[in-house]
Amino acid sequence: MYALFFADTGLSDVEISALFAIWSTVGVVAEVPTGALADRFSRRGALVAAGVCQALGYVLWTTLPGFAAFAVGFVLWGLGGALGSGALEALLYDGLAAVGAESHYARVNGWVTAAELLTDLPTALAATVLFATGGYQLAGWISVGCCLAAAGLAALLPEAPRGLDEDDGTTYFETLRAGVAEAVAQPAVRAGVVAVALISGLDAFEEYFPLIAAGWGVPTPYVPFAVLAIPLVGAAGAGLAGRANGLRPVTLGVLLAASAVLLGAAGLLARPEGLVAVAVFYGLYRLVLVVVDARLQERIGTDARATVTSVAGLGSEFACYAVYAAWAFGEVALVSGLILACAVALPLLLRVRIRSSARGSTP
């Protein structure tokens, strides 16, 4: 409910978009350096730190509501997001590779994504009860506790041994350079990085779902329930990504284009029932996103996996700016046009082939 929290605090649409832009800016600055930290030291440790940073941000929002505190909170959340971005994918992929099961990455990561989205069901129920009981304050403190609990669970995750360790002489900057070099110099990896950046950046549109519901006539207390179907359908799409992993690039582009057209039609309707179309859009989008991420992970050939993935995350932060601008100037209609453009580019990027010489090297 934080977008509504900002609005009820008195922030304008421009100020809310500015906060989202601050969030993305922090990601631009911290994304790749934190990915290299995860590669050089610990992906698990990066995930723990991510939860703690987000919890601190929520503490500020809850105790000092206002634009300044919201901005600092987004700085902390942005740093936490950068720490987790790349580290989670690398931890999962290398963990599967350690037991010879890397071919299952799309399926398992789809389940991970689906589980993340399914948490919106108890969250929506809790948000309504907490808001009715103690307003934004109570919801904020419960959120702090959830973030700290997530950090504690992350500390229990196993981390597979890798080529980089404390005694091999590889420095942090060598790890950073190796990851960036692979992301930029290898054509297939570079194309995969761009594809992930474009598609994952579109998820910034999710921040506007509550505002869309409210703008289409849903009363504020019922907004959490009204948007509930969107992440549930998104979870279903992500859960099916393992089966869709063999789809051709053109087919993935067609699915994403169809979702864009459906979203645009919902924008023209601008009624509460249009949220059903938004949910279907999000399901197709999430399926494509998981598959595209899997195609990138298959192409990475060094131990700097989190760094390479973070380069894609950096690109997604720039793509977020396009979503924010599209919303500011044309709302749903312009955002759907942006998604359609990405759908056209996607098959071209995924067709770039892997060169065998790019595989198996280490930084």
Helices and strands as residue ranges (DSSP letters): H 2-9, H 13-40, H 43-63, H 67-84, H 87-97, G 102-104, H 105-118, H 120-154, H 172-185, H 187-201, G 202-208, H 209-215, G 220-222, H 223-226, H 229-239, H 241-244, H 249-269, G 272-274, H 275-299, H 305-350, G 356-358
